[in-house]
Every structure is written in structure tokens, then in C-alpha cells.
Amino acid sequence: METIQVKKIDCNGCSVHCLESGPTDGLPVVLLHGMKFQAETWRELGTIQALSALQLRVTALDMPGFGKSPDCTQEPAEILVEALQQLGVQQAVLIGPSMGGRIALEFAMAHPQRITGLVLVGAVGVEENRARLGMITVPCLIVWGEDDQVSPLANSDILLSKLPDARREIVAKASHPCYLDQPAHWHDLLRTFFTTRFS
């Protein structure tokens, strides 16, 4: 069982709380979170453990104003750039549900050289960014709950049609945070994505 370390990162004066696990030389994976959740959600769910078991270097961040990270005036993309810098990570796979999906999408378009893959779960902000989605050429996994009432399934259609290298998984009878509804299935989807696209 991989241990999970607690860290604080100084992002240009903003203190960012994070959880880290996995080998330091593994493929870097950054877990973001939705509006109602935090880094600790990924520990409780077992996602950090499932990914680090694949020999990935996993970091789950609390964005400013969430979890154990105090509020801050910097934009999420700026925080993410600085956090990667402080962690010594040049490129990472970003996993973003809901609000975290918007952050991941916008970061990927602003800093394409810093990402190696994307996992988007019920992402919001899809419609606003649809014109630029074709810029994201890395492997993408799109995961959506069949019964998502927050980000319509139509958003996943947009992502699937606009992202050049994307595959989609719709989780049957699952809500917006589909990973909470069906964690075992969620972890299976992640294992398949990482072992087939990044092995």
C-alpha cells in the first residue's frame, strides 16, 4: 500500500494543500475537484491509492478556497502552473470533474505543452470553450453520469466531436459526481485509460 503524504505548496504567496502518493519518477497525474469536494475526497474514495498502485505519481490539490487551501486572488490556471513548478513536474495528466473539468480544459488550452492527457468528468464550461477544443490533442477520457443534472450529456457530445483524441464512457444510472456513485467502475475506467494509453 502506497503511503499518502500531506504537503503545502507556496504558489506565489498562496498556500495550496495537497496529497501526494506514488513513485516520484512515475507519470505525473494531478487530481482536481468539483465545487463541493476537495483533495480528501480522492483519498476517501480510494482514487489516489488506485492510481499510485499503477506506479503513477499522484497529486491531489485543494484549489484556493476549498478543502484546506485558504482563499486567494490568483486565477486557478496560475495556481496550477505554479503548483506544477513547485512539484518539479513539467507535464501531467489532469483529472478534472465538474468545476475541476473547466480548470483542466482551460489550462490545457492555455498551456498545451504542460499536459500529457486529460480525464474530464461531467465537466462544466464546455460550451463556452467549444471553439478552441480542437487545440487539445493529447489522449482524453470523457466520463459522464447518465443522469447528470448539472452538466448535460450534450456537453460530452461536444467534447467527443471536438477533441481529436478522445473516448467516452457513460456511467449508467449515475449522477453528476458519477465517481462517487460507482467508484469501482470509475477506478476500472482509469486503469484501462492509463494502461492502454500511457504504458
Backbone as CSV, one residue per row, in Angstrom:
resi,resn,N_x,N_y,N_z,CA_x,CA_y,CA_z,C_x,C_y,C_z
1,MET,0.845,-1.201,0.000,0.000,0.000,0.000,0.877,1.247,0.000
2,GLU,0.671,2.098,-0.988,1.442,3.339,-1.066,1.006,4.298,0.051
3,THR,1.990,4.952,0.648,1.642,5.952,1.655,1.197,7.236,0.952
4,ILE,0.383,8.025,1.646,-0.088,9.305,1.123,0.492,10.406,1.993
5,GLN,1.237,11.294,1.369,1.880,12.384,2.096,1.066,13.667,1.967
6,VAL,1.053,14.439,3.039,0.377,15.739,3.052,1.418,16.823,2.835
7,LYS,1.145,17.743,1.927,2.089,18.822,1.628,1.379,20.160,1.553
8,LYS,2.136,21.205,1.763,1.685,22.572,1.483,2.629,23.156,0.450
9,ILE,2.064,23.716,-0.601,2.871,24.331,-1.655,2.627,25.835,-1.640
10,ASP,3.706,26.608,-1.732,3.577,28.064,-1.804,3.517,28.467,-3.272
11,CYS,2.334,28.890,-3.717,2.142,29.310,-5.110,2.076,30.826,-5.173
12,ASN,3.235,31.447,-5.247,3.318,32.916,-5.297,2.531,33.570,-4.158
13,GLY,2.727,33.055,-2.962,2.071,33.627,-1.784,0.758,32.963,-1.418
14,CYS,0.244,32.110,-2.286,-0.974,31.350,-1.977,-0.579,29.975,-1.467
15,SER,-1.085,29.610,-0.311,-0.781,28.302,0.269,-1.767,27.264,-0.265
16,VAL,-1.230,26.230,-0.908,-2.069,25.195,-1.511,-1.785,23.852,-0.841
17,HIS,-2.851,23.262,-0.302,-2.755,21.965,0.360,-2.867,20.861,-0.684
18,CYS,-2.033,19.818,-0.547,-2.146,18.704,-1.484,-1.794,17.382,-0.825
19,LEU,-2.233,16.316,-1.453,-1.912,14.949,-1.045,-1.104,14.324,-2.166
20,GLU,-0.033,13.609,-1.801,0.835,13.008,-2.810,1.060,11.537,-2.521
21,SER,1.144,10.750,-3.601,1.419,9.330,-3.445,2.033,8.800,-4.734
22,GLY,2.653,7.633,-4.639,3.235,7.002,-5.817,4.702,7.333,-5.987
23,PRO,5.381,6.648,-6.891,6.816,6.866,-7.109,7.092,8.237,-7.705
24,THR,8.150,8.879,-7.249,8.469,10.234,-7.716,8.862,10.245,-9.195
25,ASP,9.272,9.082,-9.731,9.644,9.032,-11.152,8.507,8.493,-12.022
26,GLY,7.319,8.346,-11.436,6.170,7.876,-12.202,5.567,8.985,-13.053
27,LEU,4.705,8.604,-14.004,3.991,9.588,-14.810,3.156,10.478,-13.887
28,PRO,3.353,11.812,-13.922,2.605,12.695,-13.021,1.127,12.800,-13.391
29,VAL,0.287,12.651,-12.386,-1.159,12.787,-12.529,-1.644,13.770,-11.467
30,VAL,-2.415,14.775,-11.869,-2.936,15.774,-10.929,-4.454,15.654,-10.861
31,LEU,-4.948,15.424,-9.651,-6.386,15.330,-9.400,-6.917,16.681,-8.934
32,LEU,-7.851,17.226,-9.687,-8.567,18.432,-9.272,-9.881,17.983,-8.630
33,HIS,-10.766,18.908,-8.315,-12.003,18.525,-7.632,-13.148,19.431,-8.065
34,GLY,-14.365,18.999,-7.755,-15.555,19.782,-8.058,-15.855,20.793,-6.960
35,MET,-16.889,21.564,-7.168,-17.259,22.665,-6.276,-17.534,22.212,-4.837
36,LYS,-18.113,21.023,-4.674,-18.492,20.562,-3.334,-17.467,19.619,-2.715
37,PHE,-16.318,19.434,-3.390,-15.382,18.408,-2.938,-13.981,18.983,-2.745
38,GLN,-13.036,18.101,-2.454,-11.674,18.533,-2.130,-10.721,17.362,-2.344
39,ALA,-9.425,17.616,-2.122,-8.414,16.575,-2.308,-8.732,15.332,-1.468
40,GLU,-9.204,15.568,-0.251,-9.502,14.461,0.661,-10.549,13.508,0.084
41,THR,-11.441,14.018,-0.769,-12.446,13.169,-1.414,-11.781,12.018,-2.161
42,TRP,-10.666,12.323,-2.839,-9.984,11.305,-3.639,-9.307,10.256,-2.766
43,ARG,-8.880,10.647,-1.555,-8.321,9.657,-0.629,-9.439,8.757,-0.102
44,GLU,-10.537,9.394,0.322,-11.654,8.634,0.885,-12.233,7.648,-0.136
45,LEU,-12.250,8.056,-1.388,-12.818,7.214,-2.439,-11.872,6.082,-2.856
46,GLY,-10.576,6.285,-2.595,-9.576,5.287,-2.992,-8.938,5.564,-4.335
47,THR,-9.247,6.726,-4.934,-8.707,7.037,-6.259,-7.199,7.274,-6.208
48,ILE,-6.727,7.975,-5.193,-5.276,8.200,-5.060,-4.561,6.858,-4.977
49,GLN,-5.091,5.961,-4.156,-4.476,4.655,-3.967,-4.519,3.823,-5.253
50,ALA,-5.649,3.879,-5.967,-5.786,3.097,-7.205,-4.779,3.555,-8.263
51,LEU,-4.560,4.859,-8.353,-3.632,5.391,-9.356,-2.178,5.161,-8.954
52,SER,-1.866,5.349,-7.678,-0.475,5.142,-7.260,-0.086,3.667,-7.373
53,ALA,-1.070,2.770,-7.270,-0.809,1.336,-7.450,-0.382,1.017,-8.879
54,LEU,-0.714,1.929,-9.822,-0.290,1.779,-11.220,1.095,2.380,-11.447
55,GLN,1.777,2.746,-10.357,3.106,3.364,-10.414,3.073,4.752,-11.039
56,LEU,1.955,5.448,-10.813,1.832,6.834,-11.240,2.181,7.757,-10.067
57,ARG,2.699,8.920,-10.368,2.964,9.914,-9.327,1.713,10.780,-9.193
58,VAL,0.990,10.623,-8.122,-0.334,11.225,-7.972,-0.293,12.415,-7.005
59,THR,-0.860,13.529,-7.428,-1.009,14.698,-6.561,-2.457,15.172,-6.629
60,ALA,-3.107,15.238,-5.480,-4.469,15.778,-5.397,-4.388,17.149,-4.748
61,LEU,-4.892,18.166,-5.442,-4.795,19.555,-4.965,-6.112,20.039,-4.388
62,ASP,-6.024,20.848,-3.345,-7.152,21.670,-2.907,-6.980,23.034,-3.561
63,MET,-7.873,23.392,-4.466,-7.776,24.718,-5.071,-8.081,25.779,-4.003
64,PRO,-7.561,26.999,-4.152,-7.778,28.041,-3.143,-9.254,28.248,-2.831
65,GLY,-9.546,28.310,-1.531,-10.928,28.485,-1.086,-11.672,27.177,-0.897
66,PHE,-10.988,26.058,-1.130,-11.598,24.737,-0.971,-10.718,23.860,-0.082
67,GLY,-11.369,22.911,0.618,-10.609,21.995,1.459,-9.756,22.743,2.463
68,LYS,-8.462,22.461,2.453,-7.538,23.069,3.420,-6.668,24.165,2.802
69,SER,-7.057,24.635,1.621,-6.330,25.755,0.993,-7.110,27.045,1.217
70,PRO,-6.512,28.044,1.882,-7.222,29.307,2.094,-7.505,30.018,0.771
71,ASP,-8.499,30.882,0.789,-8.879,31.635,-0.410,-7.708,32.488,-0.888
72,CYS,-7.738,32.826,-2.168,-6.620,33.517,-2.788,-7.138,34.244,-4.029
73,THR,-6.472,35.307,-4.428,-6.966,36.100,-5.556,-6.467,35.593,-6.907
74,GLN,-5.489,34.694,-6.912,-4.943,34.219,-8.185,-5.930,33.326,-8.932
75,GLU,-5.832,33.359,-10.244,-6.668,32.511,-11.089,-6.235,31.048,-10.962
76,PRO,-7.203,30.111,-11.099,-6.860,28.689,-10.974,-5.722,28.246,-11.894
77,ALA,-5.701,28.749,-13.143,-4.641,28.350,-14.080,-3.271,28.792,-13.577
78,GLU,-3.206,29.986,-12.977,-1.934,30.474,-12.428,-1.494,29.599,-11.266
79,ILE,-2.450,29.218,-10.425,-2.151,28.334,-9.296,-1.598,27.004,-9.801
80,LEU,-2.225,26.474,-10.843,-1.824,25.178,-11.385,-0.425,25.237,-11.989
81,VAL,-0.122,26.303,-12.717,1.228,26.476,-13.285,2.263,26.486,-12.168
82,GLU,1.999,27.259,-11.140,2.958,27.390,-10.043,3.057,26.098,-9.241
83,ALA,1.926,25.423,-9.042,1.946,24.155,-8.294,2.806,23.118,-9.016
84,LEU,2.648,23.011,-10.336,3.476,22.071,-11.106,4.945,22.443,-10.994
85,GLN,5.213,23.751,-11.030,6.593,24.226,-10.902,7.181,23.805,-9.562
86,GLN,6.427,24.031,-8.488,6.894,23.700,-7.143,7.070,22.197,-6.954
87,LEU,6.257,21.420,-7.647,6.355,19.958,-7.543,7.447,19.396,-8.451
88,GLY,8.029,20.241,-9.295,9.050,19.778,-10.222,8.479,18.947,-11.355
89,VAL,7.238,19.239,-11.732,6.544,18.481,-12.779,6.465,19.322,-14.050
90,GLN,7.030,18.814,-15.132,6.986,19.527,-16.412,5.657,19.318,-17.132
91,GLN,5.178,18.064,-17.121,3.930,17.718,-17.804,3.139,16.751,-16.929
92,ALA,1.816,16.828,-17.009,0.985,15.945,-16.182,-0.304,15.596,-16.912
93,VAL,-0.893,14.484,-16.503,-2.261,14.163,-16.885,-3.162,14.830,-15.854
94,LEU,-4.137,15.619,-16.298,-5.059,16.289,-15.387,-6.373,15.529,-15.335
95,ILE,-6.871,15.299,-14.132,-8.181,14.685,-13.943,-9.078,15.739,-13.308
96,GLY,-10.139,16.123,-14.033,-10.974,17.223,-13.556,-12.454,16.914,-13.642
97,PRO,-13.132,16.806,-12.497,-14.583,16.676,-12.504,-15.258,18.039,-12.349
98,SER,-16.348,18.252,-13.063,-17.196,19.432,-12.891,-16.383,20.727,-12.988
99,MET,-16.311,21.507,-11.908,-15.511,22.728,-11.899,-14.053,22.430,-12.229
100,GLY,-13.544,21.333,-11.695,-12.169,20.921,-11.991,-11.980,20.603,-13.461
101,GLY,-13.064,20.156,-14.127,-13.008,19.901,-15.558,-12.824,21.183,-16.345
102,ARG,-13.526,22.229,-15.923,-13.341,23.542,-16.573,-11.895,24.021,-16.397
103,ILE,-11.381,23.903,-15.180,-9.999,24.324,-14.913,-9.032,23.530,-15.792
104,ALA,-9.244,22.204,-15.870,-8.361,21.349,-16.663,-8.422,21.713,-18.147
105,LEU,-9.637,21.918,-18.667,-9.804,22.287,-20.080,-9.103,23.597,-20.401
106,GLU,-9.359,24.606,-19.573,-8.807,25.937,-19.845,-7.294,25.952,-19.663
107,PHE,-6.800,25.163,-18.708,-5.348,25.045,-18.528,-4.731,24.369,-19.755
108,ALA,-5.388,23.308,-20.244,-4.866,22.567,-21.394,-4.783,23.440,-22.639
109,MET,-5.738,24.361,-22.801,-5.723,25.241,-23.960,-4.697,26.370,-23.801
110,ALA,-4.497,26.807,-22.573,-3.545,27.898,-22.326,-2.104,27.396,-22.259
111,HIS,-1.927,26.148,-21.812,-0.575,25.600,-21.615,-0.487,24.184,-22.193
112,PRO,-0.687,24.023,-23.503,-0.727,22.675,-24.086,0.550,21.869,-23.876
113,GLN,1.667,22.576,-23.722,2.938,21.882,-23.548,3.086,21.278,-22.145
114,ARG,2.172,21.624,-21.242,2.288,21.149,-19.855,1.427,19.924,-19.556
115,ILE,0.666,19.448,-20.531,-0.208,18.298,-20.259,0.112,17.121,-21.182
116,THR,-0.089,15.904,-20.648,0.109,14.686,-21.441,-1.208,13.941,-21.632
117,GLY,-2.245,14.342,-20.910,-3.547,13.703,-21.049,-4.580,14.426,-20.205
118,LEU,-5.851,14.127,-20.478,-6.958,14.733,-19.734,-8.013,13.675,-19.430
119,VAL,-8.540,13.729,-18.212,-9.728,12.959,-17.865,-10.769,13.973,-17.397
120,LEU,-11.866,14.067,-18.124,-12.904,15.062,-17.835,-14.166,14.332,-17.388
121,VAL,-14.664,14.699,-16.209,-15.825,14.008,-15.631,-16.945,15.022,-15.405
122,GLY,-18.005,14.941,-16.198,-19.111,15.885,-16.029,-18.636,17.329,-16.041
123,ALA,-17.675,17.626,-16.904,-17.050,18.960,-16.907,-18.067,20.055,-17.211
124,VAL,-17.894,21.199,-16.552,-18.663,22.392,-16.888,-17.762,23.304,-17.726
125,GLY,-18.358,24.325,-18.348,-17.577,25.260,-19.159,-17.261,24.749,-20.551
126,VAL,-17.943,23.680,-20.957,-17.662,23.088,-22.266,-18.143,24.001,-23.399
127,GLU,-19.371,24.443,-23.314,-19.971,25.269,-24.379,-19.171,26.539,-24.613
128,GLU,-18.740,27.188,-23.521,-18.004,28.448,-23.649,-16.658,28.270,-24.348
129,ASN,-16.106,27.064,-24.246,-14.765,26.824,-24.783,-14.766,25.977,-26.058
130,ARG,-15.939,25.693,-26.609,-16.020,24.716,-27.703,-15.208,25.114,-28.930
131,ALA,-15.096,26.418,-29.190,-14.383,26.862,-30.398,-12.892,26.524,-30.347
132,ARG,-12.363,26.356,-29.132,-10.913,26.126,-29.007,-10.561,24.689,-28.640
133,LEU,-11.551,23.833,-28.500,-11.288,22.478,-28.007,-10.358,21.675,-28.915
134,GLY,-10.385,21.968,-30.201,-9.533,21.243,-31.142,-8.049,21.416,-30.881
135,MET,-7.694,22.420,-30.072,-6.289,22.653,-29.724,-5.738,21.544,-28.832
136,ILE,-6.628,20.821,-28.171,-6.197,19.804,-27.196,-6.028,18.477,-27.935
137,THR,-4.774,18.077,-28.146,-4.502,16.899,-28.978,-4.038,15.685,-28.178
138,VAL,-3.903,15.825,-26.871,-3.447,14.703,-26.044,-4.588,13.694,-25.856
139,PRO,-4.277,12.457,-25.428,-5.338,11.484,-25.158,-6.296,11.995,-24.074
140,CYS,-7.589,11.873,-24.340,-8.615,12.348,-23.405,-9.625,11.242,-23.116
141,LEU,-9.981,11.115,-21.859,-11.064,10.225,-21.447,-12.201,11.104,-20.927
142,ILE,-13.378,10.923,-21.517,-14.562,11.690,-21.128,-15.491,10.741,-20.365
143,VAL,-15.779,11.087,-19.109,-16.640,10.235,-18.280,-17.850,11.056,-17.841
144,TRP,-19.038,10.514,-18.036,-20.267,11.250,-17.712,-21.282,10.328,-17.051
145,GLY,-21.964,10.840,-16.047,-23.072,10.102,-15.466,-24.287,10.189,-16.369
146,GLU,-24.944,9.081,-16.592,-26.115,9.056,-17.473,-27.196,10.025,-17.015
147,ASP,-27.301,10.204,-15.691,-28.354,11.050,-15.130,-27.818,12.391,-14.619
148,ASP,-26.734,12.873,-15.212,-26.138,14.151,-14.786,-27.143,15.286,-14.984
149,GLN,-27.483,15.969,-13.888,-28.428,17.093,-13.936,-27.721,18.444,-13.877
150,VAL,-26.380,18.428,-13.791,-25.618,19.670,-13.665,-24.972,20.050,-14.998
151,SER,-24.262,19.117,-15.584,-23.634,19.329,-16.890,-24.262,18.332,-17.863
152,PRO,-25.109,18.808,-18.783,-25.877,17.904,-19.641,-24.992,16.948,-20.441
153,LEU,-25.558,15.804,-20.738,-24.856,14.804,-21.538,-24.426,15.378,-22.891
154,ALA,-25.165,16.382,-23.357,-24.811,17.043,-24.625,-23.410,17.644,-24.585
155,ASN,-22.953,18.029,-23.391,-21.589,18.555,-23.268,-20.558,17.490,-23.610
156,SER,-20.865,16.248,-23.247,-19.931,15.171,-23.580,-19.924,14.922,-25.090
157,ASP,-21.069,15.148,-25.756,-21.125,15.031,-27.221,-20.195,16.058,-27.865
158,ILE,-20.221,17.279,-27.334,-19.354,18.346,-27.858,-17.891,17.953,-27.709
159,LEU,-17.523,17.493,-26.518,-16.133,17.104,-26.270,-15.713,15.982,-27.200
160,LEU,-16.580,14.997,-27.348,-16.249,13.838,-28.189,-16.052,14.248,-29.650
161,SER,-16.841,15.218,-30.119,-16.733,15.634,-31.520,-15.582,16.606,-31.764
162,LYS,-15.199,17.370,-30.742,-14.191,18.423,-30.939,-12.769,18.005,-30.540
163,LEU,-12.643,17.102,-29.571,-11.306,16.682,-29.130,-10.797,15.607,-30.096
164,PRO,-9.628,15.805,-30.696,-9.155,14.886,-31.732,-8.871,13.465,-31.238
165,ASP,-8.474,13.317,-29.965,-8.082,12.000,-29.448,-8.846,11.710,-28.156
166,ALA,-10.142,11.468,-28.293,-10.972,11.276,-27.093,-11.824,10.021,-27.216
167,ARG,-12.048,9.380,-26.063,-13.048,8.317,-25.993,-13.953,8.628,-24.812
168,ARG,-15.193,8.143,-24.891,-16.183,8.492,-23.874,-16.743,7.248,-23.206
169,GLU,-16.995,7.384,-21.919,-17.660,6.342,-21.132,-18.833,6.988,-20.397
170,ILE,-20.028,6.499,-20.648,-21.206,6.979,-19.930,-21.539,5.976,-18.831
171,VAL,-21.586,6.459,-17.602,-21.832,5.582,-16.460,-23.339,5.478,-16.237
172,ALA,-23.873,4.291,-16.418,-25.320,4.068,-16.338,-25.859,4.369,-14.939
173,LYS,-27.013,5.006,-14.910,-27.730,5.292,-13.660,-26.870,6.032,-12.637
174,ALA,-25.996,6.904,-13.127,-25.113,7.666,-12.234,-25.400,9.152,-12.363
175,SER,-25.177,9.886,-11.277,-25.442,11.321,-11.223,-24.210,12.126,-11.641
176,HIS,-24.233,13.414,-11.371,-23.134,14.310,-11.756,-21.786,13.816,-11.222
177,PRO,-21.638,13.588,-9.900,-20.378,13.000,-9.425,-20.437,11.475,-9.572
178,CYS,-20.382,10.989,-10.816,-20.585,9.561,-11.086,-19.526,8.698,-10.418
179,TYR,-18.352,9.272,-10.166,-17.280,8.528,-9.493,-17.675,8.164,-8.063
180,LEU,-18.512,8.989,-7.431,-18.999,8.672,-6.085,-20.062,7.587,-6.123
181,ASP,-20.881,7.604,-7.182,-21.949,6.612,-7.315,-21.395,5.213,-7.565
182,GLN,-20.354,5.149,-8.401,-19.818,3.837,-8.809,-18.286,3.868,-8.800
183,PRO,-17.671,3.933,-7.595,-16.219,4.076,-7.513,-15.431,2.928,-8.144
184,ALA,-15.926,1.699,-8.005,-15.187,0.563,-8.579,-15.132,0.683,-10.105
185,HIS,-16.257,1.062,-10.710,-16.303,1.245,-12.164,-15.410,2.408,-12.579
186,TRP,-15.452,3.486,-11.825,-14.600,4.657,-12.066,-13.123,4.263,-12.067
187,HIS,-12.726,3.487,-11.075,-11.317,3.087,-10.993,-10.942,2.134,-12.129
188,ASP,-11.868,1.300,-12.553,-11.615,0.426,-13.707,-11.394,1.256,-14.975
189,LEU,-12.208,2.301,-15.151,-12.053,3.172,-16.326,-10.688,3.852,-16.332
190,LEU,-10.263,4.308,-15.161,-8.951,4.950,-15.060,-7.838,3.956,-15.354
191,ARG,-7.929,2.763,-14.786,-6.880,1.752,-15.024,-6.762,1.443,-16.515
192,THR,-7.901,1.273,-17.176,-7.876,0.977,-18.607,-7.248,2.120,-19.395
193,PHE,-7.624,3.352,-19.068,-7.093,4.527,-19.758,-5.578,4.603,-19.609
194,PHE,-5.096,4.473,-18.386,-3.656,4.641,-18.157,-2.854,3.461,-18.683
195,THR,-3.366,2.257,-18.576,-2.587,1.104,-19.035,-2.586,0.974,-20.553
196,THR,-3.641,1.456,-21.217,-3.672,1.351,-22.680,-3.039,2.552,-23.371
197,ARG,-3.095,3.724,-22.758,-2.593,4.936,-23.419,-1.240,5.407,-22.918
198,PHE,-0.821,4.962,-21.754,0.423,5.516,-21.185,1.404,4.435,-20.713
199,SER,1.188,3.196,-21.128,2.078,2.133,-20.661,3.347,2.078,-21.507
